Amino acid sequence: MSDQSWETLSNQAVAVAGVVYFLALLCHLGQWAALRRLPADTEVTTGRTAMLGRLGVLLTVIAVAVHFVGLVGRGMAADPNRVPWGNMYEFTVSGSFFVALFYLVLYRRFRLEWMAPIVVGFVVSVLMAAVIWLYDPVAPLTEALYSPWLVIHVVSAVVATGAFTLGGIASLLYLLKSRSKHQDRATGYLARVPDLRGLDRISYRMHAFGFPVWTFAVLITGPIWAHQAWSSYWNWDPKEVWAFITWVVYAAYLHARTTAGWRGRNAAWVAVLGLATLWFNFIGINYFSTTSQHSYAEGAAPISPPSSVVAQVESGSSL
C-alpha cells in the first residue's frame, strides 16, 4: 500500500471508530434509561436492559479494534514509518484510544459497567474534537522525536493517563453521589453506581497504578529524552512544568488518601484537580503555549531528519 492509501485508511478507520463508539453510547444510554424505571436493588440479568448492555460493550470492543487500525495506518502512512505521535491530532487520537482500552481491560475485574456511558461519551467527544479542530496531514517527525525514548516516554504517559482518567471519573461520581446520599434516590443512574466506599476504593486503585507509571514517564524517561533532544535534563518548558505540577497533585492525592482526615470527599477533590491538570497538560499546553519546545505537537511537523543523518550527508559531501 502507498503512503496515501495508509493515510486514507487511517482517516476512514478513525471515522468508523467514532461512529461505532457513538452507537455504543446510545446502547448504554438506552440501558440506563430502562434501568431508571426499576428499583435500585433490582438485579437485571435478562431482558432488554441486559441485551443493550452487552451490545454496548461489544460495540466498544469493535470500536477500539478499529481505533487501533486507525493508529497503525497513521504510523504506516509516514515515510519513514513511525509511531503515531507526531502532532496534536495524533496525540489526541492515541490518548483517547488508551482510555477506552484501559476501560475494557479493567471492565470485568472492577465491574465497570456503570462507567460505560461516561467513558464512551468522553472518547466520542475527544475523537470529534480531534477530527474537527486538530486534524493535520501525515508528516515526518521533527528531529527531537527521532529517539527510542519517545516510544517509552509516550507509552508510559498515555497508560498513566488512561488510569488517571478512569480514577478521576470515579472520584467525580463520588462527589456527585456524596451530595445526594441523604436523599431518597430509589432509582436513577447514581443509585446504581457503587457506594461511596466502593467508588473511593476504585479511584484509589486506579491512581495507585497510574502514579508510578506517570513518575517513570515524567521524572525518568522524559528527562532522558529531553537531554538527548536539547542537551538538558530540565528546560523549564511549560509542558515539563505542568507535567511536574500534575505529578505533585497526584502525589498529594495519594498522601491525602492515606491520611485519615483527608480520605473520602477531600481526597476526591484533589483527584478531580489532578484530572484537570492532566488533560490541560495533555492538550491545553500544546494548544495555547507559544514558547514550549513541545510546540511541534500543535500541528504537522516540518521535515527534519535526525542530526546523525545530516552529519553523514555532510561528511559524504565533503569527500
C-alpha positions as CSV (number, residue, x, y, z in Angstrom):
1,M,0.0,0.0,0.0
2,S,1.1,3.5,-0.7
3,D,1.6,6.2,2.0
4,Q,-1.6,7.9,0.7
5,S,-3.5,4.7,0.9
6,W,-2.4,4.2,4.5
7,E,-3.4,7.7,5.4
8,T,-6.8,7.3,3.8
9,L,-7.3,4.0,5.7
10,S,-6.4,5.7,9.0
11,N,-8.8,8.6,8.4
12,Q,-11.6,6.2,7.5
13,A,-10.8,3.9,10.5
14,V,-10.9,6.8,12.9
15,A,-14.3,8.0,11.4
16,V,-15.7,4.5,11.6
17,A,-14.5,4.1,15.2
18,G,-16.2,7.3,16.1
19,V,-19.5,6.1,14.7
20,V,-19.3,2.8,16.4
21,Y,-18.4,4.5,19.7
22,F,-21.5,6.6,19.3
23,L,-23.7,3.6,18.7
24,A,-22.2,2.0,21.8
25,L,-23.0,5.2,23.7
26,L,-26.6,5.0,22.5
27,C,-26.9,1.4,23.7
28,H,-25.5,2.3,27.2
29,L,-27.8,5.3,27.4
30,G,-30.8,3.2,26.4
31,Q,-29.8,0.6,29.1
32,W,-29.6,3.2,31.8
33,A,-32.8,4.8,30.7
34,A,-34.6,1.5,31.1
35,L,-32.9,0.8,34.5
36,R,-34.1,4.2,35.7
37,R,-37.6,2.8,35.9
38,L,-36.6,-0.1,38.1
39,P,-35.8,-0.2,41.9
40,A,-32.1,0.4,42.5
41,D,-31.7,-3.0,44.3
42,T,-33.1,-5.0,41.3
43,E,-30.5,-7.2,39.7
44,V,-31.4,-7.3,36.0
45,T,-29.6,-10.1,34.1
46,T,-32.1,-10.8,31.3
47,G,-34.3,-8.8,29.1
48,R,-33.8,-5.6,27.0
49,T,-31.5,-3.8,29.5
50,A,-29.1,-6.7,29.7
51,M,-29.1,-7.0,25.9
52,L,-28.4,-3.3,25.5
53,G,-25.5,-3.5,28.0
54,R,-23.9,-6.5,26.2
55,L,-24.3,-4.8,22.8
56,G,-22.8,-1.6,24.1
57,V,-19.7,-3.5,25.4
58,L,-19.4,-5.4,22.1
59,L,-19.6,-2.3,20.0
60,T,-17.0,-0.7,22.3
61,V,-14.7,-3.6,21.7
62,I,-15.2,-3.3,17.9
63,A,-14.6,0.5,18.1
64,V,-11.3,0.0,20.0
65,A,-10.1,-2.5,17.4
66,V,-11.0,-0.1,14.5
67,H,-9.4,2.7,16.5
68,F,-6.2,0.7,16.7
69,V,-6.3,0.2,12.9
70,G,-6.5,4.0,12.6
71,L,-3.4,4.4,14.7
72,V,-1.4,1.8,12.8
73,G,-2.4,3.3,9.5
74,R,-1.3,6.7,10.6
75,G,2.1,5.4,11.5
76,M,2.4,3.4,8.3
77,A,1.5,6.5,6.2
78,A,4.6,8.3,7.2
79,D,7.9,7.9,5.3
80,P,9.8,6.5,7.1
81,N,7.2,4.6,9.2
82,R,6.9,5.9,12.7
83,V,4.9,5.9,15.8
84,P,1.6,8.0,15.5
85,W,2.6,10.7,18.0
86,G,3.9,13.5,15.8
87,N,1.3,16.2,16.3
88,M,-1.7,17.3,18.4
89,Y,-4.2,15.3,16.3
90,E,-2.2,12.1,16.7
91,F,-1.6,12.6,20.5
92,T,-5.3,13.1,21.0
93,V,-6.4,10.1,19.0
94,S,-3.8,8.0,20.8
95,G,-4.8,9.2,24.2
96,S,-8.5,8.5,23.7
97,F,-7.6,5.0,22.4
98,F,-5.7,4.2,25.6
99,V,-8.6,5.5,27.8
100,A,-11.0,3.1,26.0
101,L,-8.6,0.2,26.0
102,F,-7.8,0.6,29.7
103,Y,-11.5,0.7,30.5
104,L,-12.1,-2.6,28.6
105,V,-9.1,-4.3,30.2
106,L,-10.5,-3.5,33.7
107,Y,-14.2,-3.8,32.8
108,R,-14.7,-7.3,34.3
109,R,-12.2,-7.1,37.2
110,F,-13.7,-3.9,38.7
111,R,-17.3,-4.3,37.2
112,L,-17.1,-1.0,35.5
113,E,-20.4,-1.3,33.6
114,W,-21.7,1.7,35.5
115,M,-18.8,3.8,34.0
116,A,-19.7,2.9,30.4
117,P,-21.7,5.9,29.3
118,I,-19.2,8.4,30.7
119,V,-16.1,6.7,29.3
120,V,-17.6,6.1,25.8
121,G,-19.1,9.6,25.8
122,F,-15.7,11.1,26.7
123,V,-13.9,9.1,23.9
124,V,-16.6,10.2,21.3
125,S,-16.2,13.8,22.4
126,V,-12.4,13.7,22.2
127,L,-12.4,12.0,18.8
128,M,-14.8,14.5,17.5
129,A,-12.7,17.4,18.6
130,A,-9.6,15.8,17.1
131,V,-11.1,15.3,13.7
132,I,-12.9,18.7,13.5
133,W,-10.3,21.0,15.0
134,L,-7.0,19.3,15.3
135,Y,-6.5,17.3,12.1
136,D,-3.2,17.6,10.3
137,P,-1.8,15.6,7.3
138,V,0.8,13.0,8.0
139,A,4.3,14.5,8.1
140,P,7.8,13.2,9.2
141,L,8.8,13.6,12.8
142,T,10.9,16.6,14.0
143,E,14.5,15.8,15.0
144,A,13.6,15.9,18.7
145,L,11.2,12.9,18.2
146,Y,13.8,10.6,16.5
147,S,14.5,8.7,19.6
148,P,13.5,5.3,21.1
149,W,12.9,7.2,24.3
150,L,9.9,8.8,22.6
151,V,8.2,5.4,22.5
152,I,9.0,4.6,26.1
153,H,8.1,8.1,27.3
154,V,4.8,8.4,25.5
155,V,3.6,4.9,26.1
156,S,4.1,5.2,29.8
157,A,2.5,8.7,29.8
158,V,-0.7,7.6,27.9
159,V,-1.0,4.4,30.1
160,A,-0.9,6.6,33.2
161,T,-3.4,9.0,31.5
162,G,-5.8,6.2,31.0
163,A,-5.6,5.1,34.6
164,F,-5.9,8.6,35.9
165,T,-8.9,9.4,33.7
166,L,-10.8,6.4,35.0
167,G,-9.8,7.2,38.6
168,G,-10.9,10.8,38.1
169,I,-14.3,9.7,36.8
170,A,-14.7,7.5,39.9
171,S,-13.8,10.5,42.1
172,L,-16.2,12.8,40.3
173,L,-19.0,10.3,40.7
174,Y,-18.0,10.1,44.4
175,L,-18.5,13.8,44.8
176,L,-21.8,13.8,43.0
177,K,-23.1,10.8,45.0
178,S,-21.9,12.2,48.3
179,R,-24.1,15.3,47.7
180,S,-27.2,13.1,47.3
181,K,-26.6,10.4,49.8
182,H,-29.1,11.8,52.3
183,Q,-31.8,12.0,49.6
184,D,-34.3,9.2,48.8
185,R,-33.0,8.0,45.4
186,A,-34.6,4.6,44.8
187,T,-34.0,5.0,41.0
188,G,-31.6,6.8,38.7
189,Y,-28.0,6.5,37.5
190,L,-26.3,7.4,40.8
191,A,-28.4,4.8,42.6
192,R,-26.7,2.1,40.6
193,V,-23.2,3.5,40.9
194,P,-21.2,1.7,43.6
195,D,-21.5,3.1,47.1
196,L,-19.1,5.8,48.3
197,R,-16.7,3.3,49.8
198,G,-16.6,1.3,46.6
199,L,-16.0,4.5,44.5
200,D,-13.2,5.6,46.8
201,R,-11.6,2.2,46.6
202,I,-11.7,2.0,42.8
203,S,-10.4,5.6,42.4
204,Y,-7.5,4.8,44.8
205,R,-6.5,1.6,42.9
206,M,-6.6,3.4,39.5
207,H,-4.4,6.2,40.9
208,A,-2.1,3.9,42.8
209,F,-1.4,2.1,39.5
210,G,-1.1,5.2,37.4
211,F,1.2,7.2,39.7
212,P,4.4,5.1,39.5
213,V,3.9,4.9,35.7
214,W,3.5,8.7,35.5
215,T,6.5,9.1,37.7
216,F,8.5,6.9,35.3
217,A,7.3,8.9,32.3
218,V,7.8,12.4,33.9
219,L,10.8,12.0,36.1
220,I,12.9,9.3,34.3
221,T,12.2,8.9,30.6
222,G,11.1,12.5,30.0
223,P,14.4,14.0,31.2
224,I,16.4,11.4,29.4
225,W,14.6,12.2,26.1
226,A,15.0,15.9,26.8
227,H,18.7,15.5,27.3
228,Q,19.1,13.7,24.0
229,A,16.9,16.2,22.2
230,W,18.0,19.5,23.8
231,S,21.2,18.6,25.8
232,S,19.5,19.4,29.1
233,Y,17.5,17.3,31.5
234,W,15.3,20.2,32.5
235,N,14.5,23.3,30.4
236,W,11.6,24.9,32.4
237,D,9.4,24.2,29.3
238,P,5.7,24.8,30.0
239,K,5.0,21.1,29.2
240,E,7.6,19.9,31.6
241,V,6.4,22.3,34.4
242,W,2.8,21.2,34.0
243,A,3.7,17.6,33.9
244,F,5.5,18.1,37.2
245,I,2.6,20.0,38.6
246,T,0.4,17.1,37.7
247,W,2.8,14.7,39.4
248,V,2.7,16.9,42.6
249,V,-1.1,16.9,42.6
250,Y,-1.4,13.1,42.3
251,A,1.3,12.7,45.0
252,A,-0.9,14.9,47.2
253,Y,-3.9,12.7,46.4
254,L,-2.2,9.5,47.4
255,H,-0.9,11.2,50.5
256,A,-4.4,12.5,51.3
257,R,-5.9,9.1,50.6
258,T,-3.7,7.5,53.3
259,T,-4.3,10.3,55.8
260,A,-7.4,9.8,57.9
261,G,-8.5,13.4,57.9
262,W,-8.3,13.7,54.1
263,R,-10.0,10.5,52.9
264,G,-13.2,10.4,51.0
265,R,-14.5,13.8,49.8
266,N,-11.4,15.8,50.3
267,A,-9.2,13.3,48.5
268,A,-11.8,13.1,45.7
269,W,-11.5,16.8,45.2
270,V,-7.7,16.5,44.9
271,A,-8.2,13.7,42.3
272,V,-10.5,15.8,40.2
273,L,-8.0,18.7,40.3
274,G,-5.4,16.2,39.2
275,L,-7.6,15.2,36.3
276,A,-8.0,18.8,35.2
277,T,-4.2,19.4,35.3
278,L,-3.5,16.2,33.5
279,W,-5.7,17.0,30.5
280,F,-4.7,20.6,30.4
281,N,-1.1,19.4,30.2
282,F,-2.0,16.8,27.6
283,I,-3.9,19.2,25.3
284,G,-4.0,22.8,26.7
285,I,-0.3,23.4,26.8
286,N,0.3,22.2,23.3
287,Y,-2.6,24.3,22.0
288,F,-2.1,27.5,23.9
289,S,1.6,27.8,24.6
290,T,3.8,29.7,22.1
291,T,7.1,29.2,23.9
292,S,7.0,25.4,24.5
293,Q,9.7,23.3,22.9
294,H,6.9,20.8,22.5
295,S,5.2,23.1,20.0
296,Y,5.7,20.5,17.3
297,A,2.6,18.8,18.8
298,E,0.3,21.7,17.7
299,G,0.4,20.8,14.0
300,A,2.2,19.0,11.3
301,A,5.8,18.6,11.9
302,P,8.2,20.0,9.4
303,I,10.5,17.7,7.5
304,S,13.7,17.5,9.6
305,P,15.9,14.4,9.6
306,P,18.0,13.4,12.6
307,S,21.2,15.2,13.2
308,S,23.1,11.9,12.7
309,V,21.7,11.7,9.2
310,V,22.7,15.3,8.5
311,A,26.2,14.6,9.7
312,Q,26.6,11.6,7.4
313,V,25.4,13.6,4.4
314,E,27.7,16.5,5.2
315,S,30.7,14.2,5.7
316,G,29.9,12.4,2.4
317,S,29.6,15.7,0.5
318,S,33.0,16.8,1.8
319,L,34.8,13.8,0.3
